Amino acid sequence: MSNIVLFILASMGFTAIVVDSSIMQPFRDLMFKILPEKVYKVFECYQCMGFWSGIINGAIILSFNPVMLFSCGCAGSVVSMFWGLFATYLEARSIVNLGDEK
């Protein structure tokens, strides 16, 4: 169970660091210069980067089984996408007063 929680947190964290962090901005700028635009989009998309972070974290934490790695990629994609949506929601809540939610 602890491996699953670690996998989820690692996938969310890895994706957030690559997609949004200022420390990775020079890396993203370099990738923008050397990669085709369609390939570079991976570095701007929570769902896309979540897939690859899920595969990487799945290989490190869970298993090298190809079916398991693909499943980890899909799970990482979903978890990272929801984390990105939640982070965007929190940021919007802090900037704009949305009023009471009922």
SVG drawing of the C-alpha trace seen along z (x, -y; Angstrom):
<svg xmlns="http://www.w3.org/2000/svg" viewBox="-26 -38 44 46">
<polyline fill="none" stroke="black" stroke-width="0.4" points="0.0,0.0 2.8,-2.4 4.3,-1.8 1.0,-2.9 0.9,-6.1 4.5,-6.8 3.8,-6.2 0.9,-8.6 2.7,-11.3 5.9,-10.9 3.9,-11.1 2.1,-14.2 5.3,-15.8 7.4,-14.9 4.8,-16.2 4.3,-19.5 8.0,-20.1 8.5,-19.6 5.4,-21.4 5.1,-24.4 8.2,-24.9 10.5,-27.9 13.6,-25.8 12.8,-23.7 12.1,-26.8 15.7,-26.7 15.2,-23.0 11.8,-23.7 13.3,-26.6 16.0,-24.4 13.5,-21.7 11.4,-24.3 14.4,-25.2 15.6,-21.7 12.3,-19.7 9.5,-19.9 6.5,-21.8 4.3,-18.7 6.9,-16.9 7.6,-19.9 3.9,-20.1 4.6,-17.1 6.5,-19.6 3.4,-21.8 0.7,-19.3 -0.1,-17.7 -1.8,-14.7 1.0,-14.0 3.9,-14.5 1.9,-12.6 1.9,-9.6 5.7,-9.6 6.2,-10.3 3.9,-7.4 6.0,-5.1 9.3,-6.4 7.9,-6.1 6.3,-2.8 9.6,-1.4 11.4,-2.7 8.8,-2.0 6.6,0.9 7.7,3.1 9.4,3.5 6.5,5.6 5.5,3.8 1.8,4.2 2.3,2.7 4.4,-0.1 1.7,-1.1 -0.9,-0.9 1.3,-3.1 1.6,-5.6 -2.2,-5.7 -2.6,-6.1 0.0,-8.8 -1.7,-10.6 -5.1,-10.7 -3.6,-11.5 -1.5,-14.3 -4.3,-15.7 -6.6,-15.9 -3.7,-17.5 -3.2,-20.1 -6.9,-20.9 -7.0,-21.1 -3.9,-23.4 -5.5,-25.6 -8.7,-25.8 -6.8,-26.7 -4.9,-29.4 -8.1,-30.8 -9.7,-30.8 -6.9,-32.9 -7.0,-35.4 -10.7,-35.8 -13.4,-35.7 -15.8,-33.0 -18.3,-33.5 -19.8,-30.8 -20.0,-27.4 -23.2,-25.5"/>
</svg>
